[in-house]
Amino acid sequence: MEKHYDVVIIGAGIVGTTIARQLSRYRLNILIVEKGIDVAMGATKANSAIVHGGYAEPHTTLKGRLCYAGRQAFARLNEELNFGFKESGSLVVTADDDPAPLYRLLEQGRANGLTDLRIVSQDELREMEPQLTPDLKWGLLCEGAGVCSPYEMAIAMAENAIMNGAELKLESEVKAIGGSKGNFVVETPSGSFQTRYVINAAGVQADVVSQMVGLDDFSILPRSGQYLLFARGSGKAVNHVIFGLPTEKGKGILLTSTIYENLLIGPDASEQEDREDTSTDVQRMAAIYDTCKDLYPGLDAKQFLRSFTGIRARSSTDDFLIEETKVPGFIQVAGIQSPGLTASPAIAEMVEGLLVSSGLVLEPNPDFDPYRKPIIQHKELRPLREIKPLLDIPSAPEKVICRCEQVTEGEIIDACGRGIPVKTIDGVKRRTRASMGWCQGTFCRPRIVEVMQRITDEFDARFDIEHSGVSRVEKSELLDFLTSRADK
Ligand SMILES: Cc1cc2nc3c(=O)[nH]c(=O)nc-3n(C[C@H](O)[C@H](O)[C@H](O)COP(=O)(O)OP(=O)(O)OC[C@H]3O[C@@H](n4cnc5c(N)ncnc54)[C@H](O)[C@@H]3O)c2cc1C
């Protein structure tokens, strides 16, 4: 045991990485410990990617109070960190004659401080979203809501925190926590770390981590949500994030374009015991498809690219739990279900405040640099004939490795040299989009492996092999299911 940290953050999702980046503004020894092989391996990599307006949760909840505050930071953070954010606006729509539920959301939003909400009538709705069913009668528009790239955001936060002095240890699952405020000892397979403060940002495992210091005052009740992602370009069909009316399980199924113009539909909501099972199920896929087909009749299953599941870390209190606990120095950041991504900048500021109240003295880091260059340059894809000559040239920065998303060798090398060890194809994919296109990696996977094996000793093919075993509904299965159902 060598170094004594000021703060150890458990979990490198959007919450842990945003806290680390926020704290890296100060002269502090900060360590993030993450059990996964990369950052953003939990809920942060599998969610709707919506920067929510802040009207869906009441002001009586912490979720309600932190959402809008977080949303307001996105434009600035994206300018600094270049993770991808688009203020597309959101619409809650209804085919009912009675707009009362929308007015209730409007009032709730105003209580949360929002000033960019208004009710839109059928005519305006048709103009705004000509591809949606003409049956819709009313909408609630939130102009400043939008979409972002959540895992790129967490990667950017972590890269910038590291650049500003924070440390990250991957594949370091916290197994035990000993000691007390000022002198905690955090035990992981890659070492024991002494620290003055511990921040628990362990997502679906937050209750398990809490129990390590003897706290037993909440539990995580995992709730999964499944999604269907469609081909690049399909997202142009909608201009806003489209929600139906909320249900008792939350904001309900939505339809949106991602920042890369893939149509994304989902999530449904189902309680499940297994906190890590991210398989998908064809019946659930079909139910999501049906809901969205009613809203957007042009929805085309043939454009379906892939399915995925995210697990919500819903706490037994059904709200965010952010506090210094009765174990002094142990800061709880648990139960961070939706809108946790949106709220993350505000959560990080709140945690900073808790640390100060607990006696941590914050001196500015004179070397703090808020900027981080993008990896992915948002670009229109070039015609195939233009990139063909760059496909089979010898190794060079401009060599095109991924044909569908037009990712170059130079971009892959850049992505791997930014302070976070990139050990997997999945890690390359999330940083560069290589293998996210129409062929889903059939063409570029061996080419990525070739580059990775050349540039790093840390490349670990085992991870990608293990994860290729997660049972996910493929296109043929979905199409067969929809056809067989139609035939009955
Ligand atoms: C289906 C779904 C849809 C959502 N949609 C939205 C949305 O559109 N907008 C929005 O604002 N929010 C949304 N959310 C919520 C948002 O995704 C989460 O609030 C956010 O990602 C939580 O981040 P986190 O860092 O707390 O958790 P995670 O991303 O889960 O990170 C926790 C990390 O802790 C690590 N960890 C766990 N145990 C240990 C341990 N013992 N030792 C070390 N590391 C450990 C995990 O490996 C993981 O990387 C959605 C969530 C889901 C599931």
The ligand as a Gaussian input file, in Angstrom:
#p B3LYP/6-31G(d) Opt

LIG

0 1
 C      -32.927000       1.474000     -19.906000
 C      -32.379000       2.783000     -19.389000
 C      -32.678000       3.977000     -20.030000
 C      -32.184000       5.182000     -19.540000
 N      -32.357000       6.336000     -20.246000
 C      -31.845000       7.497000     -19.798000
 C      -31.947000       8.678000     -20.550000
 O      -32.417000       8.674000     -21.675000
 N      -31.502000       9.840000     -20.002000
 C      -30.969000       9.887000     -18.762000
 O      -30.659000      10.970000     -18.289000
 N      -30.782000       8.759000     -18.041000
 C      -31.187000       7.570000     -18.546000
 N      -30.992000       6.416000     -17.858000
 C      -30.284000       6.471000     -16.599000
 C      -28.785000       6.523000     -16.815000
 O      -28.375000       5.631000     -17.813000
 C      -28.132000       6.167000     -15.499000
 O      -28.671000       6.977000     -14.501000
 C      -26.643000       6.362000     -15.523000
 O      -26.049000       5.713000     -16.618000
 C      -26.084000       5.822000     -14.218000
 O      -24.707000       5.963000     -14.250000
 P      -23.844000       5.332000     -13.085000
 O      -22.478000       5.790000     -13.310000
 O      -24.498000       5.613000     -11.777000
 O      -24.012000       3.763000     -13.282000
 P      -23.279000       2.751000     -14.276000
 O      -23.127000       3.303000     -15.617000
 O      -24.019000       1.472000     -14.147000
 O      -21.829000       2.638000     -13.650000
 C      -21.568000       1.960000     -12.454000
 C      -20.203000       1.349000     -12.597000
 O      -19.822000       0.765000     -11.360000
 C      -19.063000      -0.394000     -11.638000
 N      -19.060000      -1.228000     -10.437000
 C      -20.100000      -1.885000      -9.884000
 N      -19.702000      -2.545000      -8.790000
 C      -18.389000      -2.284000      -8.636000
 C      -17.409000      -2.691000      -7.685000
 N      -17.711000      -3.501000      -6.652000
 N      -16.136000      -2.266000      -7.844000
 C      -15.793000      -1.454000      -8.882000
 N      -16.690000      -1.051000      -9.819000
 C      -17.968000      -1.458000      -9.686000
 C      -19.790000      -0.999000     -12.823000
 O      -18.981000      -1.915000     -13.542000
 C      -20.170000       0.216000     -13.626000
 O      -19.217000       0.520000     -14.630000
 C      -31.429000       5.185000     -18.354000
 C      -31.101000       3.976000     -17.729000
 C      -31.525000       2.777000     -18.269000
 C      -31.069000       1.504000     -17.670000

